[in-house]
């Protein structure tokens, strides 16, 4: 969730917190009775806890050194310590967290073949073995539910290695490695639920924007049995997505009649609580390929079905509702493009490009207001993640050559949308939503074989596609089950 949205819902909640609570009155009494404020859970205090989760993202070794694009993923576990202060329905705080991680990935590429009388095997590997974060948290509390956004800085200890073996050239071998501590901004959001005895459970999503940095690699290069030192700088680009769950113990308790009472929901359905759901819909848009192995780079249409599940939580103060939501969707969104024309050094070249989204995940924050007693209108924004498969088929005449290459990558982007949700029965609601997704350009390393022409019987190729991006429009319909019933809140006089 970006800073503008965070400020918007914080401002809306602050305005709601300033509204007076209606006093109890009796028609036959001349003296107005003092209102009784119900005890609510107070999130103020120091807490300590533990967490576990899973994270991953792309590691893009750019052409400034040696190129490879591959996924790193793995588990993590650690602890956190923090402090909160609740004022009305708003909660502010800070948190320091550290995680041991096993987020690793590697790439193995082979180039060449019998027709070239030699081949090259190249291996890349990158891993993160620790992440530390310091962040501020701010959110909306509704009794035992706390929904929050967070932002801060993260630091990761990383290690990288590279090796290259050339066959057909006796004794040709290169190996290099290096490590670094990389700093980056971190964004996230989640929800926390207070149990009895000062314990609470939470779940959250974090995005670590590590970006593109240059890493110094050192090693040796051997040729014809003669070894010498090797040193070069390698540019590596990355963003890491982390989902984690955990438990906190907080020193604090229930505050009776606090100086800044929490804002009660308006009469009608109370949307506070956790929920799960299912949804389906349709997506369409365009895919853009960047420069690559003789490939054209126009846009082409992609479309198809999508369906999956939802999990989320809301907190309501007055008529304002703030929530967080995670979605995982299988899709049939795909598209292709075929282009024929003159090519470099050949009479004609036909290129067939295909892109397919295997799955799409959305991690978002929602902010909205209750209209009437059963209808919630909201806007949302956050992060989009997708696994995509890409293929490139080439054929030429004069000389005749055929090549087929493919590659997969995890794409990252942003999502913004709006929707409406209607509570039609206790615990149940239906929703309709529109989302716009912008997937940022992602480098893709494609591998395959070529035959004919200069390649003879067949050669293994590596084709780096500079950037592949998308614009998507999603229309979704779904049904949610709320673990807290959606009872009518009745004003008492």
Secondary structure, DSSP 8 states (H G I E B T S, - for coil): --HHHHHHHHHHHHHHHTS-------TT-SS--------EE---EEEEEEEEEEEEEEEEE-TTS--EEEEEEEEEEEEEEEEEEEETTEEEEEEEEEEEEEEEEEEEEEEEEGGGTEEEEEEEEEEEEEEEEEEEEEEEEETTEEEEEEEEEEEEEEEEEEEEEEETSTTEEEEEEEEEEEEEEEEEEEEEEE-STTEEEEEEEEEEEEEEEEEEEEEEEEETTEEEEEEEEEEEEEEEEEEEEEEEEEE--EESS-SS----B-SSB---EEEEEEEEEEEEEEEEE-S-SS----EEEEEEEEEEEEEEEEEEEBTEEEEEEEEEEEE--EEEEEEEEEETTEEEEEEEEEEEEEEEEEEEEEEEEEETTTEEEEEEEEEEEEEEEEEEEEEEETTTEEEEEEEEEEEEEEEEEEEEEEEEETTEEEEEEEEEEEEEEEEEEEEEEEEEGGGTT-EEEEEEEEEEEEEEEEEEEEEEEESS---B-----
